[in-house]
Amino acid sequence: MLQIEIDEGSGFCFGVTTAIRKAEEELAKGSTLYCLGDIVHNGMEVERLHERGLMTITHDDLHRLHDVKVLLRAHGEPPETYEIARKNNIEIIDATCPVVLQLQRRIKKQFDERKSAQIVIFGKPGHAEVLGLVGQTDGTAIVIAKFEDVKQLDFTRDIYLYSQTTKSLDEFHRIITYIQEHIAPSATFKSYDTICRQVANRMPNIATFAARHDLILFVSGRKSSNGKVLFNECKSVNPNSYQIERAEEIDMRWIEGVETIGICGATSTPKWLMEECRDYILRRE
């Protein structure tokens, strides 16, 4: 008999849970609520909240809006966003994750103290959280997306290294080691481990989960950076792993000859969506 297990450790992280709760509370009041960018990198959850009245806007839209309520999602925003809101009399519902908020403050403090230093952020260029972090430095921070990018730094100048909260801990440590080996004796190097442990701890946990099943269905929006990292971990442990965004993407031919299925997801994957994928399979078995 086919067994399906949903990973208890998967699903929304604290920051995303808080952002969605704040959105639901505002929508329940019957007020018009805008969200700057998709509230979460998951199309199905975005659709669910749109049906309740949440309207997603861009930064261009923000310039044109006045006298409205705008929710800032967990990823955080640069100082410029708050300035536009102030000028346009926009009420901000701030759902920036506390971990991200603390990181923004640390980077801003470092930048204000040492403007001549290289502030380096290990993160995905253009990602909402990274844009918010770079904004703390008047746009001067250097973003490195992968280990190879570290070689482009100027090792004769001071380097202060931070990380996007959802990046790989192992790769971050490789970057630290490389800088330590190449930094000039006259330059200062400091690194700050700013990776969220709630996210980082999912790596070993999801690897263990993936190893104990014949087939893994990894449910995640394809825009999710965290989703990419966790899915690759699943795939490395269990080659019979598939990333899907919704139940309809499940190919029932994958299930043939399989005894156990593990369903897991990213920090932006709602539990209800993983349950929907399980039910989709059971209905067709």
Legacy VTK file of the C-alpha trace (Angstrom):
# vtk DataFile Version 3.0
C-alpha trace
ASCII
DATASET POLYDATA
POINTS 285 float
0.000 0.000 0.000
1.272 3.444 -0.948
2.470 5.570 1.974
2.677 9.365 1.754
4.429 11.480 4.375
4.368 15.267 4.555
7.548 16.699 6.063
6.667 18.340 9.382
9.727 20.612 9.111
8.669 22.090 5.759
6.381 25.030 5.200
6.297 28.689 6.120
9.091 30.101 8.239
8.305 32.518 11.067
8.766 35.629 8.901
6.397 34.463 6.164
3.797 33.265 8.694
3.812 36.710 10.323
3.487 38.544 6.993
0.503 36.436 5.915
-1.175 36.797 9.321
-0.811 40.602 9.117
-2.282 40.593 5.608
-5.237 38.448 6.683
-5.906 40.662 9.718
-6.010 43.804 7.570
-8.163 42.162 4.886
-10.592 40.934 7.558
-11.271 44.602 8.447
-12.579 45.073 4.929
-9.955 47.690 4.112
-8.131 47.940 0.783
-4.630 46.529 1.135
-1.767 46.604 -1.318
1.356 44.445 -1.080
4.672 45.623 -2.521
5.688 42.589 -4.595
4.339 39.053 -4.188
3.808 38.486 -0.454
5.539 35.123 -0.782
7.325 33.319 -3.632
4.473 30.895 -4.094
1.906 31.473 -6.838
-0.839 29.418 -5.197
-0.664 31.313 -1.904
-0.529 34.632 -3.763
-3.693 33.604 -5.659
-5.445 32.656 -2.399
-4.764 36.072 -0.871
-5.667 37.883 -4.096
-9.077 36.237 -3.870
-9.421 37.770 -0.404
-8.624 41.209 -1.797
-4.840 41.620 -1.473
-3.505 43.590 -4.463
0.113 43.166 -5.509
1.872 46.308 -6.719
5.310 47.209 -8.073
7.677 49.941 -6.928
6.524 52.024 -9.924
2.946 51.703 -8.659
4.047 52.873 -5.206
5.177 56.221 -6.623
1.666 56.798 -8.000
-0.349 55.744 -4.949
-1.466 58.154 -2.212
-3.396 57.808 1.068
-3.538 53.971 1.033
-2.264 51.030 3.112
0.719 49.059 1.800
2.107 45.894 3.317
5.856 45.328 3.178
6.566 41.599 3.003
9.082 39.607 5.051
11.975 40.263 2.635
12.301 43.885 3.749
12.746 47.108 1.778
15.427 49.784 1.279
15.112 53.197 3.015
13.882 54.768 -0.233
10.602 52.819 -0.008
9.810 54.300 3.413
10.632 57.773 2.102
8.198 57.398 -0.836
5.509 56.177 1.575
6.059 59.199 3.832
5.800 61.642 0.917
2.650 59.978 -0.449
0.928 59.645 2.922
0.952 55.847 2.627
0.376 53.830 5.789
2.982 51.073 5.979
2.046 47.685 7.424
5.581 46.490 8.052
5.942 42.707 7.953
9.724 42.683 7.512
11.108 39.549 9.152
12.852 40.442 12.463
15.966 38.527 11.321
16.125 40.603 8.114
15.413 43.837 10.010
18.303 43.189 12.395
20.597 42.470 9.442
19.581 45.720 7.723
20.436 47.675 10.875
23.830 45.992 11.232
24.767 46.762 7.631
23.606 50.385 7.906
25.611 50.862 11.120
28.718 49.368 9.503
28.299 51.537 6.403
27.851 54.722 8.446
30.994 53.929 10.462
33.290 52.867 7.583
32.148 54.219 4.223
35.534 53.447 2.645
35.280 49.705 3.347
33.866 47.068 1.001
30.557 45.826 2.366
29.989 42.479 0.691
26.681 40.586 0.677
26.550 36.916 -0.260
23.156 36.764 -1.923
21.107 36.606 -5.095
21.422 39.825 -7.135
18.039 41.470 -7.595
16.376 39.436 -4.833
13.978 41.530 -2.738
15.877 40.923 0.518
19.224 41.743 -1.123
17.873 44.977 -2.617
16.780 45.979 0.877
20.244 45.233 2.246
22.094 47.039 -0.537
19.793 50.015 0.056
21.284 50.425 3.541
24.610 51.339 1.872
23.332 53.888 -0.673
23.708 51.167 -3.290
27.462 50.685 -2.758
27.478 47.148 -1.301
29.002 44.427 -3.495
26.749 41.402 -4.061
28.351 38.028 -4.711
25.986 35.313 -5.909
28.333 32.328 -5.671
31.741 31.280 -4.383
33.557 32.084 -7.672
32.481 35.748 -7.422
34.601 36.275 -4.300
37.737 36.382 -6.482
36.606 39.748 -7.891
37.001 41.555 -4.541
39.819 43.988 -3.817
41.840 42.183 -1.130
43.933 45.270 -0.384
40.862 47.016 1.078
38.840 46.277 4.214
36.067 43.720 3.719
32.954 43.280 5.861
31.022 40.196 4.777
27.330 39.499 5.392
24.868 37.000 3.941
21.300 36.968 2.693
19.410 35.099 5.418
18.468 32.112 3.229
21.827 31.278 1.619
23.846 28.066 2.010
25.915 27.946 5.190
28.564 25.701 3.593
29.141 28.040 0.663
29.288 31.039 3.006
32.061 29.326 4.991
33.977 28.588 1.767
33.837 32.305 0.929
35.106 33.227 4.406
38.039 30.819 4.095
39.010 32.187 0.663
38.977 35.805 1.881
41.002 34.885 4.972
43.634 33.277 2.728
43.854 36.239 0.325
43.251 39.389 2.396
46.256 41.733 2.537
47.984 42.012 5.951
47.198 45.740 5.960
43.459 45.215 5.415
40.734 44.273 7.903
38.368 41.369 7.272
35.298 40.628 9.375
32.485 38.212 8.593
29.048 38.073 10.155
27.039 34.865 9.960
23.607 36.296 9.264
22.028 33.130 7.839
18.691 32.331 9.481
19.064 29.140 11.505
15.415 28.246 11.054
16.223 28.030 7.337
19.766 26.634 7.597
18.642 23.773 9.841
16.220 22.639 7.162
19.109 21.495 4.957
20.200 18.494 7.044
16.600 17.763 8.047
15.311 17.699 4.482
18.238 15.521 3.393
17.301 12.939 6.029
13.653 13.145 4.939
14.518 12.716 1.243
16.714 9.697 1.931
13.929 7.660 3.519
11.455 7.783 0.621
11.302 6.223 -2.852
10.004 9.441 -4.407
10.196 13.085 -3.316
7.737 15.760 -4.414
9.220 19.144 -3.569
6.454 21.744 -3.626
7.724 25.265 -4.176
7.332 28.377 -6.282
10.071 28.484 -8.906
10.928 32.072 -7.892
11.914 30.921 -4.390
15.680 31.133 -3.754
15.289 29.029 -0.642
13.269 26.539 -2.679
16.098 26.128 -5.215
18.631 25.413 -2.462
16.421 22.893 -0.644
15.305 21.137 -3.825
18.931 20.698 -4.937
19.659 19.149 -1.539
16.750 16.708 -2.012
17.902 15.865 -5.530
21.486 15.198 -4.413
20.285 12.748 -1.756
17.413 11.250 -3.754
17.663 11.514 -7.586
13.974 10.536 -7.777
12.938 14.053 -6.700
10.651 16.405 -8.620
9.922 20.090 -8.054
6.293 21.099 -8.610
4.329 24.287 -7.984
0.888 22.715 -7.755
-0.826 19.324 -7.600
-1.800 19.361 -11.291
1.884 19.135 -12.247
2.192 15.661 -10.708
2.749 13.016 -13.385
1.152 9.815 -12.100
3.742 7.818 -14.074
6.260 8.934 -11.434
4.261 6.961 -8.863
4.456 3.601 -10.675
6.312 1.007 -8.586
6.759 3.455 -5.703
5.932 2.420 -2.123
6.702 5.620 -0.189
6.352 9.263 -1.230
7.734 12.190 0.727
6.189 15.621 0.196
8.209 18.617 1.365
8.702 22.271 0.469
10.361 25.631 0.954
9.944 28.280 3.642
7.434 29.893 1.258
5.330 26.749 0.759
1.978 26.639 2.602
1.056 23.419 4.403
-2.353 23.354 2.673
-0.634 23.101 -0.710
1.434 20.083 0.339
-1.760 18.470 1.662
-3.477 19.212 -1.656
-0.682 17.364 -3.489
-1.105 14.361 -1.191
-4.878 14.303 -1.747
-4.418 14.636 -5.523
-2.360 11.411 -5.558
-4.729 9.513 -3.245
-7.732 10.394 -5.418
-6.024 8.929 -8.461
-4.531 5.838 -6.863
LINES 1 286
285 0 1 2 3 4 5 6 7 8 9 10 11 12 13 14 15 16 17 18 19 20 21 22 23 24 25 26 27 28 29 30 31 32 33 34 35 36 37 38 39 40 41 42 43 44 45 46 47 48 49 50 51 52 53 54 55 56 57 58 59 60 61 62 63 64 65 66 67 68 69 70 71 72 73 74 75 76 77 78 79 80 81 82 83 84 85 86 87 88 89 90 91 92 93 94 95 96 97 98 99 100 101 102 103 104 105 106 107 108 109 110 111 112 113 114 115 116 117 118 119 120 121 122 123 124 125 126 127 128 129 130 131 132 133 134 135 136 137 138 139 140 141 142 143 144 145 146 147 148 149 150 151 152 153 154 155 156 157 158 159 160 161 162 163 164 165 166 167 168 169 170 171 172 173 174 175 176 177 178 179 180 181 182 183 184 185 186 187 188 189 190 191 192 193 194 195 196 197 198 199 200 201 202 203 204 205 206 207 208 209 210 211 212 213 214 215 216 217 218 219 220 221 222 223 224 225 226 227 228 229 230 231 232 233 234 235 236 237 238 239 240 241 242 243 244 245 246 247 248 249 250 251 252 253 254 255 256 257 258 259 260 261 262 263 264 265 266 267 268 269 270 271 272 273 274 275 276 277 278 279 280 281 282 283 284
